[in-house]
Amino acid sequence: MGRRIGILTSGGDCPGLNAAIRAVGKAVREEGGITLVGFRDGFRGLVFDKSEDLDAMSLSGIISIGGTILGTSRDKPHRMPVGGKELDMCEAAAENYRKHGLEAIVCIGGGGTQKNALKLKKMGLNVVTIPKTIDNDIPCTDTSIGFDTALGVCTDAIDRLHSTAMSHQRIIVVEIMGHRAGWLALAAGMAGGADVILIPEIPYTPERIAEAVKKRKLNGKRFSIVAVAEGAMSLEDAAKIRKLAERKDKSEPGEERGKLAGSLSAFHKAHAENTLRLTNLLENMTGIETRLTILGHLQRGGSPSGADRLLATRLGTACVEAVEKRRFGVMIAVKAGEIAHVPIEDVAGEKKLVPGDHEWIQSARSLGTSFGD
């Protein structure tokens, strides 16, 4: 068979995935005698052997294309939807790994991908991962593929919203992705000059936000921009979730734990409408016409920025170097600007949240930006 390396992209799509696939593929070709096997639609492709050899033509011209030529899914190998049920298909994934005679499997993805990769590692597969997520919440790396491009999209959106907010003397609330971590909303809010920035790590009080907006109006400012991470929540809601989570953690596995987990899930689903409720509340509290813009999947799409292409290329080539050196079971990261190998165990199941004293927050507060706290 010759030497063979597998590759897949998993989780949500983002700009820069194709650049990473290209980097791995071209670096493999330069090594000589190695075939890159692409698995379609994430771990589903590895489980059901949806594969193809990626040759030079497959990789040509894809560095500037968004999304992923391999397709993606959020399917997990240990909970794979099959015939209306969720089955543990890890052994099937391992069998296909061996069937193709793979020397290693490269998994490009976010937090869920890191956890899935760890399961495959524990089954004896040689795994190397590359971090990607527009949320920038993967620990042990300075940044991840997709964040810079999404930041540019969100900043541009806020710039455009400034025009209509100013013209109509409105409050415009713009919802930005980020369920648990507020890196993208924080960075875009700062870069776009938002007047209020709300992130999951800093619970807000609606009255404080209204006060900040009213203060701007008293100072002659005819509009306000409120950048909100989708997972941002009020102090009251944060307290409820914290109590539910504490009860779940203390409970024994069984019916009670299941009910608490269901309550948490239901709470988070109900919270999905929170930004709309906040928009209406601000209009009522301030008397200023308020509109909501949800950027949604616009943040994931489009051509990757130069910074993301560079990052993806560095991580992809470093990934092949790790395989050549037999450095398996690691995520290829960037620390202080330098490539680093991080054990997947240090990453899986963890999230990089915004510290309350982070330099970005301190800088924003120095400008008078409100965080609603």
N, C-alpha and C positions, 0 to 999 in steps of 0.2 A: 504493500500500500504506500510506502514512503511515509514521511512525517506528515501528520495532519493535526491542525488546531481548529477547534470549533469557536463560533462566536454567535452571540444573540443579543438583542436589545429588548429590555423588559420595562414594564411600568408605563407611565405617561410619556408621550413623545415630547421632544424639544429640539430646538435648533442645535446642530453640532454633532448629532448622532452619526450622520453619514460621514462627517469629517473624521470621526474616531474609527469607524469601520474602514475607511480608506487608509488611514494611517497604519492600522494593524495589518491590512492586506498588503500594502506596498512594502512595509518593513519585513513581512514574511517573505515576499518575493525576493527582496535583496539578500536575505539569508540564504536563499536557494534551496530547492528540494523540499519545500514545505507547501502543503495545500491548505487553504483556508476554507473551512466548511461553515456556511451560514445556516442557522436554524431560524425558520420563519415564525413570527408571532410569539416571540419570547420563549418562556419555558414550555409552552404548549408544543412548539416545534421540536424541542428536544424530546419530549415525552412521546409524541406521535411520529417522530422522524420525518418532519417536514423540512427537508434540507436541500442544499444545492452548493456546489463548489463555486467559490467566488473567484473569477479570473480577472485579468487586467481590464477587460471590457466592462465587467460588472462594476468596477471601481472608478471607471473613467468619468470625470466631470461631476462627481457627486459632492465634492467638498463644499459647494455653495448651496446645495439643495437642503431644505428643511425636512423635518420628519426622519424616517428611517426606511431605507430600501428593503430591509428585512421584515418590516412590520413589527408590531408589538402588541402585548396584552398584559393584563394584570393577573393572569392565572398563576397560581402557585403549584409547584410540583407535588406538594404534600396535601393539597386540597384542590385537585383538578376537576372541573365540571365534566362528568362523563355520564351520558344517559340520564340526565336529570338528577344525578347525585354528585357529591364531592368525594373523590377517592384519593388515597395516597398513591401517587404514581412515581414516587422517587426511584423505585427499583427499575421502572420502565425507562426513566431518564438515564439511569446508570447503564442499563443494557444497551441503549442506543449509543452512549458514549463509547462503550467497549466495541460495539459493532463497527463503528467508524474508525476504530483504532486511534482515537484522539490522544494526543500528548497532553492537551490541556483544553479547557473551555473558558472563553473570555465572556464575562457577563457584564454588560453595560447597563447601568440603571441606578435607581435611587435607593431609598431606605428599604423598601420591600425586596428589591433585588438582592441587596446585601444579605438579608435574612435567608432568602431562598438559596443563595450561593453557599452560605454556611452549612445548610442541610446537605447539599451535595458534597461539600468538603468532608463532612463527617462520614459520608458513605465511601470515602476513599478517592473521589475524583479530584484531579488537579485543577483547581479553580483560581482564576485571577479576575478581579473586578475593576471596573472604571466608573467613577462617580459621575452621575448626571442628575440634575434636577434644577428647575428654575427657582425652587424655594431656597436653595443654598443651605439646607438643613442637615446635610450629611456631616457627621463629626470627623475629626482627625484630618481634615483637608481645608485649606484656605477658601477654596471655591470649587464649583462643580460645573460641568458642561451645561450650557443653557441659561445660566443666571445672567450673564452679561447681556445677551441678546434680549431676554425678557425685560431687563432693566431699561434698555433702550426703548423698547416698545411702550412700556408703562410711562416713562418720562415724556415721550413724545405725546402720548395720550393726555397727560396732565397739562402739557404745554397748550394743546389744542383746546382743552376744556377751560383754560384760563380765559380765552377769548370770549367764549359765549357767556361764562360766568360774569365777566366784567361788563359785557354789553347789556345783559339783562338784570344786573344787580342781584344775582342769585348765590345761594350756597349750592355748590355741586359736590356731591359725595361720589367718590370713585372707588369701586371695590376691586381689590388686587388679590391675586392668589396667595395662599398661605394659611393652611388650617391650624397648624401648631406653632409655626415659626414665622416671625414678621420681617425677615431680612429683606424681601423684595419690596414690601410696602414701605418699609423704613427708608431704604435706599432710593426708591423712586419718589417717595414723598419729599425727601431732602433735595434730590436732583431737580425735581419739578417745582420746588418752592411751595409745597402744600402748607397751609396754615395750621392744620390739625393732622396728626398722624396717629392712627389707632392700630396697635399690634396685639397679638394674643398674649405676649409676655407682660403687658401692662394693662390690667383691667381698668376700664374707664367709668366715669360717672357722667351721664348725659348732661347734667346741670353744668358740669365744668366745661364741656364742649360748647354749650350754649353761651356760657359766660365769655369764652374766648372769642366767639363770633360777634357777640354784642359789643365787646371791647373794641374789636376792629371797626365796627360800624361807627362807634363813638369817635374813633380816631380818623374818620373820614374814608375808611376803606369800604367800597360799595359791594364787595363780593368776598367769598371765602371758598377755599378748596379743602375738602376733607378726604384724605387718603386712608382707606380702611382695608386692612388685611381681612380676608373672608372669615378667619377664625377669631377675630377680635371680639371681646365680649365685655359686658358691663361687670362692675364689681359684684353685683348681686348674683348674676349668672355664674360667675367664676367661683363664688363661694358654694353654690349649689353643686356644681360639678366636682369641686374638691371634696365635698362631704360624701357624694356618691362614690367617688373613686376610692376614698379612704375605707368606706364600708366594704366595697368589693375586695380590696386588698386584704382586709382582715378576715373576710368570710372564708369558710372551707369550700373546696370544690363541691358542687352539687346544685340543687334547685335554687337555693337562695342566691348563690353566686351568679347563676344564669340570669335570674330576674334582675339583679343589680346591673349586670352587663347590658341587658336589654334596655333598662332604664337609661343608662349612659348613652347607648346608641340612639334611643328615641330623643333624648335631650339634644344631642348633636344634630340630628336631622331637623328638629324644630328650630335649632339655632341658625340653620341655613338661610332662613328668612330674616335674620336679625338686622342685616344692613338696610333692608327696606323699612323695617320698623323704626330704626334709628333715623332714617331720612325723614319719615313722617313726623317723628317726635321733634326733630330739630326745627322743622317748619312751624310746628305748633308752639314751641318754646321761644322762638326768636321772632316770629311774625314775618320771616323772610322766605320768599319762594325758594323751595329746595328741590333739587332733581338728583336722581341716582343714575350713575353709569356703571355697568358691570362689564369689565373688560373680558372676562371669561377666557375662552380658548384662543383669542387673539394673542394672548401672551405666550402661547406655546409655538405659534406658527411662524412661517417665514424663513428667510435666509439667515444663517448664523452670522453674527458679528465677526469682525477680524479677531477680536480677543478670544471668542469661543472657538474659532477655527484653529487658532494657535494652541489653545489649551488642549483641544481634542487631539491635535497632532502630537503634542508632547506626551500626553497620557497614552495614546495608542502605541507610539514607538517604544515608550518605556515599558509598556505591557509585554511587547515581544521580547525586549531585553530581559525582563524578569523570567519569561518562559525559558529563554536560552540559558539563564543562570540557575534554573530549577528553583526559582523562588515562587512557590505556589501557596495558595491559601491567604493571599494578600490583596488589598485594594491599593491601586496605584493612586497616590495622593500628591498634593502640592502643599508643602509646608514652608513658610517664609520664602516662597518663590522657588523652592527646590523640590525636585521629585523625591518622594518617599514611599516606602513600602509599609503599609499598615496591616497588621493581622486582622482578618475579617471579623474575628471575635470581638475586637475593640470597637467595631462599627455597627454590627448587626443589632437591631433593637434599640439603638440610641439615636437621639436627635440633638442637633446643634441649635440651641435656642439663643435668642438675643439677650445677653446679660443686661440687667437694669442699669449698670454703670458703663455700658459700652461707649466707646469714644463717639460713635455716630449719634447716639442719643444725647450725650453731653453737648455735642456741637449743635444739634438741632435746638435743644433747650436754650442755648446761648443766643440763638436768633429769635427767641420768643415763640417757637413752635409749641403748640399744646399737644400733650399726649392724653388729655382727658382725665388725668389723675390728680 
